[in-house]
Amino acid sequence: MTSNNHLEPRPAHVVREEIGDLEAYLHGIPEGIRSSGAFAAYESRLKGLKDELYWSELGAEAEKRNESLMDLRLHNSRDVATVPPTMLGELLKKWQRFYDALGQSAKGEATPRGFIARDITKQTQLGVLATPPGSFVVRMVLQPEQQAIDPSESLAFRAYGLLQGLAAVGDDSAQLRAEYQKVQARVASHYVDILQLLDGEHLDVDVNLATPGGAVGFEHTGISHSWAASAQSAFTDSIEFEENELALVGLLSGANLRRLTFELDLGQDDAIKGDIFPDLQTRVDGAVIGARYKAIVRERVEFDKMQGRPNISYVLIGLEPD
């Protein structure tokens, strides 16, 4: 479920006082009576108050820091009280890559692989803050490059708008394919990766923004782990399996002129290997291993229906220093 809410929570001290009064009242009721369901409305009200307190404190911190904040607020559908730290670390790594790709798409410079331009990543870089107590929340600050006079016009917020578009269609495969066409393959691939990671732990995530000064206010987008299968299916269906010519920037990490093979490090734990076009042998012979190059690569994608995944091969057809 996705919403675009401009919330108006009350001051935190007011909400805390009401929470305290309601909790004191409920604690005075015998457990057997309280659990019978007769006080469900009060329990629901308490949950709503705690949500209001969360938003109030998020907004207060954004105002105090005078910076826009993004929260990843996790919910475990299996009612498990812990989240594996390795999963949390993996989520943060994948989220940064996803947000960089969203920024690249928002700027209209989407590429399927390789390094993303530094002028984009400076605007989509997220910085982790101290985790708020009381829930599974990762709080991040949008970096100074993103603190524009009008935040709604910044690349970081335009990237968030693309995220809202993806989440708004939920698990509707047809609409997902349409959204994938808008954001391009790199964003779609990272989105699927995140959903599959969340699905492995039965976690949903709320992506919440707070901006000081009321320029944007509060924004909320919910992502459900249950969308993983549909997102993967839509991604597979949306790929055109054909030959593509890609312009990539990476580090030449290997070249074997006898076998005419190469390896290109694209950053973010991504690399490709393939063949060197014979006419390019002389140019590759003069290349420096470990140096950064602009590479023209012919990509051939064939979908293996038996394996349920694409087989991808590469041929290096152009190489220039970056």
N, C-alpha and C positions, 0 to 999 in steps of 0.2 A: 504494500500500500504506500502511495506517495501523496504527500500533500504539500502545499505551499502556504504555510500558515504564518501570519503576522501576529504572533502571540503577544499578549499584554499581561504578563504575570505581575502579581502584587509584590511589594518589597518583601525580601526574604524574612525579615523579623516578624512581619504580620503572618506570613504563611506558617512559620515555625510555631508561633503561638497557637494557631488553630490546630496544627498537627498535635501539639502537646495536649491540648484540651481533649481532642477526640481520642487519642491513645489512652489518656487517663480514664476516660469513660469506658472504653472497650476493655481495658485491663481489669475493670471492676466487675465485669460480667463473667460468670463461671464458664469455663472452656466448653463444657458440654452444650450449654445454651448458645454460646457464641458460634460454635461450629455447626449448628443446626441449620444455618442459612437465614435465620430470622433477622440477622443484622448485616445481611449482604450489602444493603445500600450504604451502611456506614463504612464497611470495608472498602467498597468501591470509592466512596468519598475520600477515604484515607489515601488510597492509591493515587487518586487524582491530585490530592494536595501535595504528595511527595513528588509527582511529576511537575507540578507548578513550582515547587521549591527548586527543583533541578534547573528549570528554565530561568527562574529568577536569579539564581547564583551564577549561571552561565552568562547571563546578560550583565550582571554586576561585575564579573571579572573582565569581560570585554570592555566595559566602560572604564574600569580601573586601569587596565593596561593600555587603553586607547588603541586596541588592535582587534582585528577580526579573528574569531576563534572558530575552529571546526572540531566537533566531537564525533567520535565513532562510539556509539552506545550499544553494547552487545546485550542480547537477550537469549538465554538458553531455553529452548522449547522442551528440553528433557528435565527441567528443574534441577540441574546439577549446579552445585555451588562453586565450582572452580572452572577455570579456563586454562588449558595447557600453555605454559609460557612460550614453548616453541611455536605453537599455533599463533599466538599473539604477535610474536616477532615476524613470522611469515606474513601475517596479515598486513602489518605496517609496511613491510618491503613491497608487497604486491600493491598496496594502496598508493604508495608514492609513484610507482611505475604507471598505474592506472591514471592517476591524476595528471602526471606529465603528459600522457597520451591524450587525455581529454583536452588539456591546454593546447597541444599541438593541433588537434582537430578543430578546436574553437578558433584558432588563428588561421585556419585554412591551409596548413602546411603539413598535412598528415603524410607520413611515410610508413610502409609496412614494417620495417625493421631498422636497426642501426641507432646511432646516437641521435638524441633529440637536441636541437639547437639550444645553446646556453641561454639565449635571450628569452626562450620559453621556459626552461627549467628554473630560471631565477624567479619567475613569476608563479610557478606552481609548486615550489619547494615548501614543504610543511615542516614545522619544528615542534617536537613533542614537549608538552609541559607536564608538570606534576599531575598525577591522576587524581581526580576528585573522589572523595570517599563515598561509600554507599552503593556503588553499582559498578559494573564492568564498563568503564569509560576510558577511552584514550583521547586526551584533549591536545589539540594542536593549534599552533598559531600560524596564520598566514604571514609570510615573511614581509619585511618592510617594502620590498619592491611591489607588493600587492596592495599596500595601503594607499590607494588612489583617492583623489578628492571625491570622486563618485565611485564607490566600490562596485556598484552594479555594472559599471563599464569595464572593470578590470578583467584581465584574462582569467584569473582564478575564479571569479564569479561566473564568467561565461562558461568555464569548464563545468562548474557546478550545475549550470542550466542544462548542459548536455547529459549530466548524470541524472537529473530529474526526468529528462525525456526517456532515458532507458528504463528507469525504475517505474515510471508511470504506466508502462504497458504490462508490467508484471510478468506472467508466464505465457502471454499470448504470442505464440511463435510467429504468426504472420506479421504482427506489428513490430515484433523484435527485429525481424529481417529488414523491415523498413527503417527502423532506427539504426541498425548496423550500417546500412547504406549511407546514412547521414554522417556517422562518426568515423567510419572506415575500420579496416580490419584490426589494426593494432589495439584500438580502444575495445572493440568487441572481444578480442582474445583475452585481454587483461580482465575484462568484466566476467567472462566465463571462469577464469582462474580463481577470482575472488569468490564467486558463488560456489564453486566446487569446494574451496577451502572451508567456507561457512557450512556447507552441507555436511561435510565430514564430521563436524562437531555439533550439528543441529543448532547452529547459531543464526539468529537474525541480527541485523544491525540498523540502527537509526543514524543517519548522517545529518547532524544538526549544525547550523551556523548561527553565530551571533555577531552583530556588527555594531560598534559604538556609534552614538550620536543619532541613531534612528534612521540612518541612510538606507539600510536594507532591513534592519531589525532582526527578526528571527526567521530562519528557514528550516524546514524539516523534510527529510526524504527517508522513507523506510525501504529496506531491502530484505527480502525473505530468502532463506536458504532453499526453500522448496522450489524456487525458480531455476535451480541449477540445470536440471535435465532439459527443460525447454530452451534455456539459453544456449546450451551446447548444441542441441538439435538445430536451432535457428542459425547458429554460427556455421555449422557444417553445411546446411542447405544454402546459405547465402554466398558461399565461396564459389567462385568460378574457377574450375580446374582447367588451367590452360598455361601457356607460356607467358611470362611477364618479364619485362626488362626493368630492373630495379637500380636506382641510384642510392648507394649506401655509403656511409662514412664510418670507418672503423680502423682498428690497428691490424696491420698485416702480421699475424702471429705465426705464420708458417708458409713455406713454399718449397715444393719439391719439383725441380725442373726435369728430373729424369722421369718421374711419373706424371708430370704435368698436373699436380694437385696444389691446392692452396687452402689456407684457413684464415678467416677474418674475424677478429674479436670486435663485436658490436657494442660491448658494454652491457651493464646490468645483467651479467651472467648469460649473455646471449652470444652465440658465435655460429658461423656457417662454414662448411667445408664443401669443396667441390673440385671440379676440373678447371684447368687453365686452357683457354682457347689457344691452339698452337701458334697463331700469328702474334700472340701477346707474349711469347716466351722471352724475347729479348728485353722487353720492358720490365718484366717481372725479375729477370736476372739482375737488373740494376737497382731493384727496390731494396729498401732497408727493413729488415725484420724488426718489428716493434714500433715502426713509424706509423703515423696516421695518414690514411689515404682515402681519396674518393674512388670508390669502385663501382663499375657498371657490371651488374651481374644478371645473367639470364636465368630466371627461375622457371622450373618446370614442375607443375603440381599435378599429380595423378591420384585420384581417390581410390583407395583399396577397400572395396565394400566388404571383403572377408574380414579384414582387420578393423574396419570401422574408423579409419583415420587416413589422412593424406600422406602420400610418399612424395617428398620434395627433393629435387636435385638442383645443383647450381653449376653454372659455367661462368668463369670470370672472363669478360670480354673487353674490359677497359680499366685502366689504373692510372690515377694521377695523384701527386702529393696534395694534401689538404692544406 
